């Protein structure tokens, strides 16, 4: 009989790969559309000096909406959609690395840390050039810019689709050459590898903890009390949906200082992580390292719920037919 305390993890060999990739692209696109405005707000908050433009996440949201309209919240979105490629590379690397590590160590935490870090290394190698361009587009405010480059527009004329992107790419190449598209690559690795390596173990930890609490709760109550309070079997998917945001908030808090430095290195064209760190501390103190954290958590919470529910559902929908009845959801 199945132990309800354990969430059965669907591994790579259990999946129908065709379904996995088709459903995965659709799911990732829906997530990007829903959380992109808060990604833009987080980046602007991290780059601004002190509180020169925005006082916080909500203030930034209202001001951008008022001065730039709804489209202002989606600056750089089209070019950012190319990170869908890195997203698929991420999940593939994560699942394959878990499978490889399991040959030598079957501890779930070890598999999650190694796979999460490896997946981020691969994904960031693809993502950084796209991020550099999209972040410069995020910095384009109405009639001005918060970054190094400003889109050149003729009075009264609008750029065609991807016209602003081509202009920013051209300016980056003229200023920095090809290496300009990998500015902040090391800072990105120092941000996202620890973030990913921390997220997966915390996710499995919180999920296992909630499952244990759920089972204990059910064992302490009489059938009459239980039926009036909770369903007999709490769906594992619900507990996973709660575990995801908890893991995201934990990982985001731990890695936010490096994320602030990464954003400044990429947008302001700085060459040294250490000098950027020293300048930030000198100008804004230790709290400067926490800039954009609330926007990061706000964007991470709904997106993580969707990712967890979507990713776990995606894997369940992609299960090989003979394994469908062998899992408790």
N, C-alpha and C positions, 0 to 999 in steps of 0.2 A: 504493500500500500504506500502511496506517495506521501512523503513528509512535507506538510504544508509550511513548515518553517523555512524551507529552502526555495528560493526562486531559481527555477531551472533556466540556465543561460543558454540561449540558442547560439551555437557556434557556426563557423563558416561552412563546415561540411554538411550542415543540416539544411542549407538554403538552396532554393532554385535561383540561380544567379541572374537569369533574364528578368524575372519578376522583381528581384532585389534592386537592380539598376533602374528600371523603368519607374517603379514606385518611388525610388529614392530621389530621382531628379524632380519629380512633381512635388514631393513633400518638401524638399529643400527650397524650391522656388516660392512656395506658399509661406514658408517661415521667413524668408528674406523680405518679402513684401510687407509682412506684418511688423517686423522689428527694425527695419532700416532707419526710420526717422530717429529712433533713439541711438542708433549707431552714429548717425551724423551729429546729434546733439552731444554725445559723449566726446567725440573728436574735437568739436569746437570748444567745449568746456576745458579740455585738457590743453589745448593750444593757446587759449586766450591768456593774457597777462592779468593775474589777479582776478578781479571781477569787473574788468573793463567794459564788457559787453553784456554778460548774462550773470544773474545772481544764483542760478541753479538750474536744475533740469526743467522744472515747470515754467520758470521765467523764460528760458531759452525756447521752449516749445511755443509759448504764446507769442513771443517777439518774432520768431521766424515765420510763424503762421500769419501774423499781422502784416509784416513788411515784405515777405517774399511769396506768400501764398502757400498752398498745399504742395506745389511743385518744389518749393524751396527745401522741404523736408526730404525730397528724393533726389537732390543734386548728386550726380555721380552714380546713380543707381544702375543705369544701363551697363556701364562698364563693370560695375561690381558684380553683375550677374555672371560674368565669366569665371568667378570663383566657384561656380557650380562644378567646374571641372576638378578643382582642388578638393571640393567636398567629397566627390566620389572617390578620389584618390585617397582621401583621409580614411573613409570607412573601409575601403579595400585593404589598405595597409594595416589598419587596426585589427581587422578580423584575421588576416593572414599571419600577422605577427603573434597574435594570441595562439593561433594554431601551432606556429613554429615553437614558441616558448613552452607550450604544454608538453613537448617532447622531453624537456629537461626539468621543468618545474610546473607542477599542477596547481600551485597556490594561486588563487584568483587575484589577490592583490598584486603579486609579482607580475602576472600576465597583464593586468590592467595598466600598471605603471610603465612597463616596457613598451607595450603596444600603443598606449596613449602618447608617449614621448616620440616614438618612431613615426607614428601617423602625423604628428604635428611637424616633424622635420620635413617629411615629404610634402605635406600640404603647403607649408610656408615657402618652400622653394618655388612653388607655382604661384602662390597668392601675393607675395610681397610686391612684384611689379604692378599687379592689378590694384593693390591697396595704395601704393604710392600715387598712382594716377587718380583713383577715385577720391582719395583724401584731399588732393589739391582741388578737385571739383567741389568737394564738400565745403571748402573754405571760400568759395566764390559767393559773396553776399551781393545784394543789389547795389551795383555801381562801385563796389570795392571788393577787396580780398583780405583774408586774414593770414594768407600764406605768402610764399615767395613769388608765385606766378599769378598773373591776372589774365583771364580770357580776354582776347582782343575782339571787340565787337564794334561794328559800324553803327552809328546813331540811327535808331529806328528800325534796325534790321535784326532778325533773329537767326541764330546759327541753325543749320540743319541738324538732323539727328547725328550724333557722334561728332559734330563739328567742333564743339568745345573740347571733346576728348582729344581729337587730332591736334588742336591748338596746344593743349597742355602737354601732350606727348612731345610735340615739337620743341616747346620751351625747355622741358626737362632735358631732352637730348642735346640741345644747343648749350645749355648751362653745364651739364655734368657728364655728357656722353652716356654710354650704355650702363655704366656703373650707377648712374643716377636712379635707375629703375630698381636697383637693389640697395638703395640707401636705407639704413635701418634694419638690414637683414639680420644682423647679429642680435640687435635689440628685439626684433620680432621672435627670434628663436628663444631668447632668454625670457620672453613673455609667454609665448604660447606652448612651448614644450613643458615647462613646469605647470602651466594652467591645465593642459590636457592630462599630464601625468598625475596631477592631483585630483582632477574632476572624476575620473573613472573609479579610482579606489574609494573616494568619498561617496560616490553614487551607490556603489555596491554595499558600502558600509551602512549608509542610511537606509537603503532598501532592506537589508538583512535585519537591521535594528527594528524597523517598523513592522516587518513580518513577525519578528519575535514578540514584539509588544502586542500585535494583533492576536497571535495565537494564545499568549498568556492571558489577555483580556477575555478571550472566549472561554478559556479553561476555568477562570475564576467565577464566572456567572452561571446561574442556573439557566436551563433552557427557556424558562418563562421570562426571566430578565433579559436574556440575550435576544429573544425574538422581538422584544419591544424596543430594543436599542439599536442593534446592528444586524446586518445579514449574516447568515450562518458562515459563509465563506467570503471574507473580504477579498475582492479581486486583486490579484497581484499588480495588475496594470495601474490601479488607483494608487497603491503604495509607491510604485515606481514613479508615478507622476508627481508625487510629493517629494520623493528623494532627489529627483533631478534639480529642482530649484535650490534645495538645501545645499547640494554639492556645488552648484554654480555660484551661489553666494559666497560659500567658503573659498572656492578657488579664485573667484574674482577679487575678494578682499586680499588674499595672499599675494596676488600677482599684479594688482593695480599700480603700485609704484613703478614697476618696469613698463607697464602699458603707457603711462603718462610720458615717460622718457622716450619710448618708441615713437609715440605720436609726434613729439617735438623734433626728434631727430629727422623723421621723414618729411614733415611739413615745413620746418624752418631751415632744413638743409644743413644741420649740424653734423660734424664728423666724429665727435667723441661722446661716447655714452657717459664717461666719468665727468667730463667738463659740463655736459648737459645736466647731470645730476647735481653737481656743485652749484651751478648757476640757479637751478630751480630752488634748492635749499636756501641759497643766499637771498633770492628775491621773494620767496613765498613761505619759507619755513617748511618744517616736516609735513604740515597739512597739505602742502602743494602736491605731495605724492598721492594724495587721496582724491584729487580732482577727477570729476566724472564718474566716481564710484557708484553713486546712486543711479545715474543714467545707465551705467553698465549693468547693474543688478536688475534695474527695471526692464532693460532690453533682454537680459539673460533669463529672467523668470518666466515670462510667457513663452519665449522661444524655447527654453529648456523643457517646459511642459509639453509643448508641441513636438519637440525633438524626441523626447523620451517616449511619449505616447506613440508618436509617429514612427520612431525607429523600432521600438519593440513591436508595434503593430505591423510595420513593414517586414520585420523578420518573421513574424508569425504568418503573414500573408504569403511569404516567400518560402515557407517550409516545404520540404519535399512531402508529397501526399501521404506517404506511409508513416510520417512522423506526427501528423496533425493531431491525432487522438492521444499522443503520449505526453502532452504538455498541459499543465494546469494554469489557467490565466486568471 
